[in-house]
C-alpha cells in the first residue's frame, strides 16, 4: 500500500510540475526594444 501511494504521489507531482512549466512559458519570440514611434503625441485618430 505504501509503494502505491508513493507511486501515485510521484506521478501527481510530475504532472503538476509539467503543467506549471508549460503555463509559465508565454514568450513567443525574442524581445524587441521600444521604438520612437510610440512617443508621437498628440496622436491623430481617424474621425468616424
MDTraj code that builds the backbone (N, CA, C; nanometers):
import mdtraj as md
import numpy as np

residues = "UNK UNK UNK UNK UNK UNK UNK UNK UNK UNK UNK UNK UNK UNK UNK UNK UNK UNK UNK UNK UNK UNK UNK UNK UNK UNK UNK UNK UNK UNK UNK UNK UNK UNK UNK UNK UNK UNK UNK UNK UNK UNK UNK UNK UNK UNK UNK UNK".split()
xyz = np.array([
    [0.0825, -0.1188, 0.0000],
    [0.0000, 0.0000, 0.0000],
    [0.0875, 0.1260, 0.0000],
    [0.1939, 0.1259, 0.0761],
    [0.2811, 0.2410, 0.0833],
    [0.3496, 0.2665, -0.0507],
    [0.3850, 0.1607, -0.1213],
    [0.4501, 0.1733, -0.2510],
    [0.3553, 0.2347, -0.3538],
    [0.2286, 0.1952, -0.3505],
    [0.1300, 0.2503, -0.4434],
    [0.1060, 0.3979, -0.4158],
    [0.1043, 0.4358, -0.2893],
    [0.0849, 0.5757, -0.2519],
    [0.2041, 0.6601, -0.2974],
    [0.3215, 0.6086, -0.2831],
    [0.4412, 0.6790, -0.3266],
    [0.4424, 0.6953, -0.4791],
    [0.4025, 0.5911, -0.5485],
    [0.3972, 0.5959, -0.6947],
    [0.2952, 0.6996, -0.7424],
    [0.1785, 0.7003, -0.6806],
    [0.0739, 0.7950, -0.7183],
    [0.1171, 0.9379, -0.6872],
    [0.1793, 0.9589, -0.5725],
    [0.2276, 1.0920, -0.5356],
    [0.3337, 1.1429, -0.6317],
    [0.4219, 1.0545, -0.6759],
    [0.5254, 1.0917, -0.7717],
    [0.4638, 1.1305, -0.9055],
    [0.3663, 1.0557, -0.9506],
    [0.3001, 1.0853, -1.0786],
    [0.2260, 1.2187, -1.0704],
    [0.1576, 1.2444, -0.9611],
    [0.0845, 1.3699, -0.9445],
    [0.1822, 1.4872, -0.9394],
    [0.2923, 1.4713, -0.8673],
    [0.3917, 1.5786, -0.8585],
    [0.4527, 1.6080, -0.9952],
    [0.4832, 1.5070, -1.0713],
    [0.5385, 1.5267, -1.2049],
    [0.4379, 1.5950, -1.2975],
    [0.3116, 1.5555, -1.2874],
    [0.2076, 1.6166, -1.3704],
    [0.1912, 1.7646, -1.3363],
    [0.1943, 1.7986, -1.2090],
    [0.1815, 1.9379, -1.1667],
    [0.3014, 2.0190, -1.2146],
    [0.4212, 1.9641, -1.2011],
    [0.5414, 2.0349, -1.2452],
    [0.5401, 2.0561, -1.3962],
    [0.4953, 1.9576, -1.4710],
    [0.4877, 1.9707, -1.6160],
    [0.3851, 2.0772, -1.6547],
    [0.2718, 2.0786, -1.5899],
    [0.1692, 2.1780, -1.6183],
    [0.2149, 2.3190, -1.5863],
    [0.2845, 2.3361, -1.4759],
    [0.3332, 2.4690, -1.4398],
    [0.4435, 2.5158, -1.5337],
    [0.5276, 2.4253, -1.5785],
    [0.6354, 2.4661, -1.6688],
    [0.5800, 2.5095, -1.8037],
    [0.4747, 2.4467, -1.8506],
    [0.4139, 2.4852, -1.9778],
    [0.3360, 2.6151, -1.9615],
    [0.2688, 2.6321, -1.8484],
    [0.1889, 2.7524, -1.8254],
    [0.2762, 2.8761, -1.8087],
    [0.3980, 2.8600, -1.7630],
    [0.4858, 2.9742, -1.7400],
    [0.5555, 3.0203, -1.8667],
    [0.5408, 2.9491, -1.9742],
    [0.6121, 2.9815, -2.0973],
    [0.5193, 3.0591, -2.1903],
    [0.5171, 3.1915, -2.1755],
    [0.4294, 3.2722, -2.2579],
    [0.5028, 3.3524, -2.3635],
    [0.6344, 3.3515, -2.3612],
    [0.7128, 3.4288, -2.4565],
    [0.7077, 3.3629, -2.5925],
    [0.6711, 3.4397, -2.6947],
    [0.6559, 3.3818, -2.8278],
    [0.7696, 3.4181, -2.9218],
    [0.8544, 3.5100, -2.8838],
    [0.9631, 3.5484, -2.9719],
    [1.0663, 3.6293, -2.8955],
    [1.1707, 3.6712, -2.9642],
    [1.2739, 3.7498, -2.8962],
    [1.2210, 3.8877, -2.8565],
    [1.2758, 3.9427, -2.7513],
    [1.2343, 4.0741, -2.7058],
    [1.2861, 4.1801, -2.8015],
    [1.2047, 4.2832, -2.8237],
    [1.2438, 4.3925, -2.9118],
    [1.2419, 4.5226, -2.8328],
    [1.3425, 4.6066, -2.8498],
    [1.3425, 4.7334, -2.7774],
    [1.2322, 4.8254, -2.8299],
    [1.1795, 4.9141, -2.7469],
    [1.0739, 5.0053, -2.7917],
    [1.1274, 5.1012, -2.8977],
    [1.0393, 5.1415, -2.9866],
    [1.0775, 5.2342, -3.0929],
    [1.0342, 5.3757, -3.0560],
    [1.0825, 5.4724, -3.1316],
    [1.0446, 5.6120, -3.1076],
    [0.9059, 5.6435, -3.1603],
    [0.8479, 5.5563, -3.2403],
    [0.7172, 5.5814, -3.2984],
    [0.6079, 5.5905, -3.1914],
    [0.6213, 5.5177, -3.0838],
    [0.5205, 5.5194, -2.9784],
    [0.5189, 5.6463, -2.8971],
    [0.6134, 5.7377, -2.9223],
    [0.6216, 5.8594, -2.8434],
    [0.5714, 5.9808, -2.9188],
    [0.4961, 5.9613, -3.0238],
    [0.4406, 6.0725, -3.1002],
    [0.3094, 6.1179, -3.0358],
    [0.3119, 6.2350, -2.9718],
    [0.1924, 6.2896, -2.9080],
    [0.1698, 6.4295, -2.9595],
    [0.0514, 6.4778, -2.9759],
    [-0.0743, 6.4041, -2.9692],
    [-0.0926, 6.3185, -3.0944],
    [-0.1569, 6.2100, -3.0761],
    [-0.1815, 6.1180, -3.1869],
    [-0.3042, 6.1624, -3.2649],
    [-0.3016, 6.1393, -3.3947],
    [-0.4169, 6.1696, -3.4797],
    [-0.4962, 6.0422, -3.5037],
    [-0.6179, 6.0395, -3.4524],
    [-0.7048, 5.9236, -3.4704],
    [-0.8017, 5.9513, -3.5844],
    [-0.8377, 5.8506, -3.6597],
    [-0.9328, 5.8732, -3.7680],
    [-1.0702, 5.9128, -3.7130],
    [-1.1332, 6.0095, -3.7779],
    [-1.2657, 6.0535, -3.7355],
    [-1.3714, 5.9577, -3.7927],
    [-1.4670, 5.9242, -3.7107],
    [-1.5726, 5.8324, -3.7554],
    [-1.7005, 5.9088, -3.7813],
])
top = md.Topology()
chain = top.add_chain()
for i, resn in enumerate(residues, 1):
    res = top.add_residue(resn, chain, resSeq=i)
    for name in ("N", "CA", "C"):
        top.add_atom(name, md.element.get_by_symbol(name[0]), res)
traj = md.Trajectory(xyz[None], top)
